[in-house]
Amino acid sequence: MIKRPFFGLARPSLKHPVVVNREQDSVEEIPLPQKVTLFLSPHIKIDDIILRAGDKVITGQRLKLTGDGKDYLISTATGTITGISEYTGYLGQTCQAVSIEAAGDDQWDDEFNERGKTTSPENALEFFNYLPGNPDFQSLLSFQPPVNTIIINGIDKDLLIATNQLVFKTETESLIEGIEHLKKITRASSLFITVPSDLTAEAEKTGVPVHAVNPVYPNILPEIITKNILGRAVPPGKRCEEMGVGFINAEAVVSLTRAFAEGKIPVDKIVTVINKDYIPVNIRARIGTPVKDILKALNIETEHGDQIVLGGPMTGTAIYSEDMPVSPDTDAIMVLDKKRIVLGSGSHCINCGECVRACPARVPVNMLVRLLENGLYEEAAEQYDLLSCIECGLCSYVCVARIPVFHYIMLGKYEFSRIQSAEESNA
């Protein structure tokens, strides 16, 4: 089997939304909830956490999780820690959840301000890993060789979401200032902006080179951007950062501006909420706000059998409880009416070839899924390009047999990484 990371012709033609009018520009504020819940990094074990129930915290406080202080989260409310519990999420991965009972008015932590608000890499790693927009400064600053090109996303990665487009349209001045902070923190030799052609004029005001991207899914995914704009194909199983290319959302860049201007770590997230009629509403909610509080504030009612998805229709993940909170990377909440849900099936591949034609990475999906169905994860990676998948979800979208192909692939990647980790630890 010849390993080919990229690229074919993706089908069907699925267009991203474009923010075009005042009504779409508006953002509805969601009240501070009575309780916020914050998820920790999966690698942190509950026995290692030094936080305890009953601890008092204030808004914007950097909460050290372990004794060495390297692991932390940012408190998004003023109040009391009421519990630390284990949460099992997608693909059975476990992490810890810290619950904070909000006391009402915010009292703001001043540590970042007292440290001088310097635009140093060290400060970014110590304060900015939980910014709205979820910037991965650990990757941007820690890879060797270092990341030398940074691309600012002006289009969201999934369909129906307009968070980053909204930022470009309404917060141009903050973007300009945030880009200067980003340059000083990362010291990258070049920066680019990707936006749909409709927002080119706004993006050009930043003074940074702009690449207008055809807003057809999955053109905005990092691997495709890296190939189409920079001419660098990302090898199977590798990250863009290993090619010297990093990505950051426009919302995260604006969050840098707010942090340095106010001396406070931003704790509010812009989210596109898509109701049962597929009508999007932009909201601003405190990170850690339960989904049920947002739906209540928007008068969106759910019934037994409805589905709530965090993210967009192509790559979002369904949740089993409305108590799930907004995280720094939650760009959308989608509510699906039970009457419109297209369920997956237990059917086997009929070899129609639609998934192969749709795949932008030219993965032989029809053969790959056969191995994944049978738990042959190593064989799937070695023989049928499992690691070449760029996780766009088009294979599931076009599957005539309604096989949950995308979920098989995600499970396959997860299980293959576990096998590799086990082999390395036993070597």
N, C-alpha and C positions, 0 to 999 in steps of 0.2 A: 504494500500500500504506500503510495507516494503521499507524504505529508505536505498539504498545501494550506497555509494559514488563510489566504485571501485570494480573490474576491470574485463573486458571481453577480448576477443581476437579481436583486431582491424583488419579490412580488408578495402580496399585492401592493398597490400604491396607497399608503396610509399617511395622511397629512397631519402635521402638528397644528394645534390651534394658534392663532395669532391675535394678540391683544390689540383691538382696533378702536374701541370707543370708551367714553367716560364711564359707562356703567360697568364695563369689564375692568376698568382701572381701579374701582373702589375696593376697599378692604374693610371687612367687618371685624370689629374687635370682639373677642370672646372673653367674658369675665374670668378673673382668676378663680380656679376651682377650689373646693375645700381640701382636696388632696391631690398632690402631684406624685407621680411615680417615675423614677429614673432608672434606666437599665445600665448595668456596668458591662465592661468588656468581658467576653466569655471566658478569657483565660484566668480571670480572678476567682479564686476559690473562697467560699463563704467563711472558712476557718481563718483565712488570712486577713479579713477585713477588720480594720480597727474602729470603724464607726459602730455605734451601738444605739439601740432603741432608747429614746429619751434624750438623746443629744439635741441641743438647740442649734439651729442653723439660721443664716440670713441669706437674703437674695444675692446671687452673684458670688457667693463664697466658694472658694476652691476647697473641696472636701477631700482630704488625703485618705486613700483607701487602705494603703499598706504602709508598713513601717518606714520604707525607704522614700516614700513620698512621690515616687515616679508615677504611680497610678492614682488618678483622681477623677472626680466629676464636679460639675458646677451646680450648686443648689439653685433652683429656679423659683424658690419661694422662701419666705421667712416663716419659721415655725419649728416643729418638733419632729424628729425622726420617729415614726411609729412602728416600723418593722423593716427587716431585711430578709428577703425570702428568695428561694430558688424558682426560676421561671424556665419552663421548657417551651421552646419556640419552634421555628421552621426547621424541618429535617431532624427534629429531636435534639437540637443543640440546646444546651442549658446555659443560663447566665443568672446573675443576681439582680434583684430589683430592690431599690431603696424607696420606701414610701415616706412622704413628708406631709404632715397635717399643717395646712397653711393657717397662719394666725391672723391674716387680714392684711393690713398695710405693709408695704415692703420696707425693710431696713436694709440698706445696701452695704455690702462688704467693700472695704477700701484698699484691700491688699494690692490689687493691680495698679491703682492710682498711686499708692505710696511707693511702689517699686519704680516709679518714674515713667510708666507707660512707654518704655523703650521698644523700638522696632527691631529687636534682636531675635535670632532663631531660638535662643534659650527661652525668652519670654513667650514666644509663640507655642513652644512645646509645653510650657507650664500652664498656660491660660486658655489657649484657643482650640483645643481638641474637641470641645463640645459647643462650638459656635453654631448658630442657625446656619443651615446650608452644609453642615458636616464636612468642613475642610480636613483633609488628611495631611496635616503638617508633618506627621511622623514619616510618611512616604516622601513628601516633597523635600524634606531636609536630610533624610538619613540614608538614602540610597547611595551606593558607590558603584560606578561613577555617579556624581550628583545629577539631579534633574536640572537641565539647562534650558528647557523650553516649557513654559506654562501656558495652557489654553484655558481661557475663561469661558465657561458655558453660558450662552445667552438663550439656549433652548433646553427645555427639560428632556430627560432621556426617554420618557414614556409619553404616550398619547394622552390627550385631553387635559394635560397639565400645562399651566402657564405661569408658574411661579417665577422663573428666571426671566422670562420675557417681560413680566410685569415690572420687575426690578429695573431692567434696562429702559423701559418706557417712562417710569415715574421717578427714578432716583439716579439720574445721570450724574449730578454733581457729587453725590456720595460715592458713586462708582469711580469717578476720577480720583478722588482722594484715597479711596481704598486701594486702588491700583498702585499708587505711590508707596503705601505701606507694604503692599505685597512685594514690590520690587526690593525694598530694603530688607524684608525678612528673608526672602528666598535667595536673593542675589542671582536670580536666573538671568541668563544672557539675552533671552528673547521671550516676549509675551505676545499672544494672539487672542483675538476675541472671535467666537463663532456666534452668529445670529442669523435668523431668517432674513431674506432680502428686505422685508418690510421694515425692519428695525436697523438697517445699515446706517441711516442718517444719525440716529441717536448714538449708536456705537462709535461712530467716527468722531464724535465730540470728545471721546476719552483720549484721543491722540495715539491710541494703540492700533497696530495693524488689524484690520477686520477682514474676516472671511465669511462671506454670505453663503450659508448652507441651504441647499434645497430642502425645505422642511417636510421631507417624506421619510417616514420611519423605515429603517433604523439608521438613517444617515448621521445622527448625532451621537451614536455610541462611540466611546473612546477609541476602540480599535479601528473603526472605520474612519474617524477623524484623523487619527495618526497616519493612516495609509493615504487618504485622499489629499490632505493638506501638506503633510511633511514627507510623504513618499516613503514611509518606514513601515514595513510589514511586521506586526508583532508575532513572534514565533509561538507555536502552540504551548500552552502552559505558562507563558511569560506574562508579565504585567507591562503596561505602557511605561511605568517609571523605570523599568529595567532598560528601556530604550532611550532614557533621558527625557521623557515627556510626562508632565504632570497635568492634572485637571483640577479646576476649582469652580464651584458654582458662583454666579453673579451675586446671589444672596449672601454667600460667605464673605465676598469682597466688601459688600456694603456693611456687613457686621463688623469688619475691621475698622471701618470709618467710625461707627458708633462707639466702639470700644475705646479708641484713642481720643475721640472728641469728648466723651462723657466720663472717662475713667472708670467705666463699669462694663462688665462682661454682659453682652446682650443675652436675653433669655426668652425672647419671643420669636416664634416661627411663623412664616407665611405658608399657608397650606391652601391648595385648591381642593374644595369640597365639591364632589360631583354627585348630584342627587339622582333619584330614580328616573327622572326624565332626561338625564345626561346634561343638565344645565349646570355649568360650573359657577361656584361662588368663591371669591378669595377671602380668606379669613386670616387673622393674626391671633395666635393662641400661645399661651405659656408652654414651653417645653415641659412635658410631663402631664399635660392635661388629658384626662380620659376622653376617649372618643365619644362616649355617651353624653358628656357635658357639651361637646361641640354640636352634636346632633340636636340636643335639646334646645340650645341657643338659636339654632337655625330652623326649629320647628320641623325637623325631618323625623318622621316616625318609621319605625321598623317593625316587621311582623316575623313570626316564626317561619323560617325558611328563606328569608332575605339573606343576602350576603354582603358583608362589609370587607372591602379590600383596602389595604394600605399600599398606596402606589397606583400606577396606571393599569390599564386593561391588559397590556402585553406581559409585564413582568412583576406586577403587584402580587402580594400574598394575602390570602384571606385570613381573617382573624376569627377566633371562636368566642371572643368576649368583647363587649363594648367598654370594658374596663381597661383595655389596652390603651397606652398613652401615646401622645405625640412625641417623637424623638427628633433629634437635630437633623435627621435625614428624611423625615416624613414630609414629602412634597405634596401628597394627595391622599384624600380619603374618598373612596368611591362606594356608593350604596347601590346595590343591584336588587331589583325587584325579583322575588322568587319566580314570577311568571316568565321572566326574560333570561334566567340563568340557563346557559347551555352546559349541561353536565357532560363530564368525560365518560368514557365507556371502558369496558373490560375487553373490547374487541382486539384482535390481533391485526397487524399491518396487512393491508390489502395490496401493497406494492404499487400504488397509483403514481408515486413519484412527485406528488405536489410538494412535499417537505424538501426534497432535494432541489427542486426548481426554485423554491422560495429562499433557501439558505444562502445568506451573503458570504458565508465562509466556505461554501462548497463541501460541507460535511456530508458523507453518505448516510443521511439520517435514517433511511429505511432499513439499512443494515445495522446501524448503531443501536437503534431501539430494540432490536431483537436480542442483542447481548445484554442490554440493560434490564430488560424484562426478566432475564434469567440470572441477574446478579453477577454477571461476568464483567466486572468493572475494569480489571487489569487488561483483559482482552479488548474491551471497548476502547481503552486509551491507546493500546499498541496497534490495533488493526483498523479501527474505524474513526480515528481523529476526535475522540471525545474532548480532548483538551483544546481543540481548535474552535470549539463552540464559543461564540461571543455573547451568548445568553440574551438574544433578542426576542425569543418566544414565537417567531413566525411559524415555526414548524407545528406547534400546537394550533395556531390560528387557522392554518390551511388544512389540517388533517381531516380527511373525509371520514375516517373511522372514529374520530373524536378521541383518539388516544392522547393521554396527558403527556405528550412527548417531552415538553419543556421540563416538567417535574421529574421525569425519569432521568433526564440529563443532569439536572441540578443534584439529584440524589447520587447519581453516578460519580460526579465530580467530588462530592463530599466524601463518599465512601472510598474513592480512590486515594484522596488525600490522607484519609485515616490509615489506609493500608501502607502508604509510603511512610507516614510518621512512625508506624509500628515497626516497620523494617529498619528505619534509621536508628530508632532507639535500641533495637536488638543487635545492631551491627557491632 
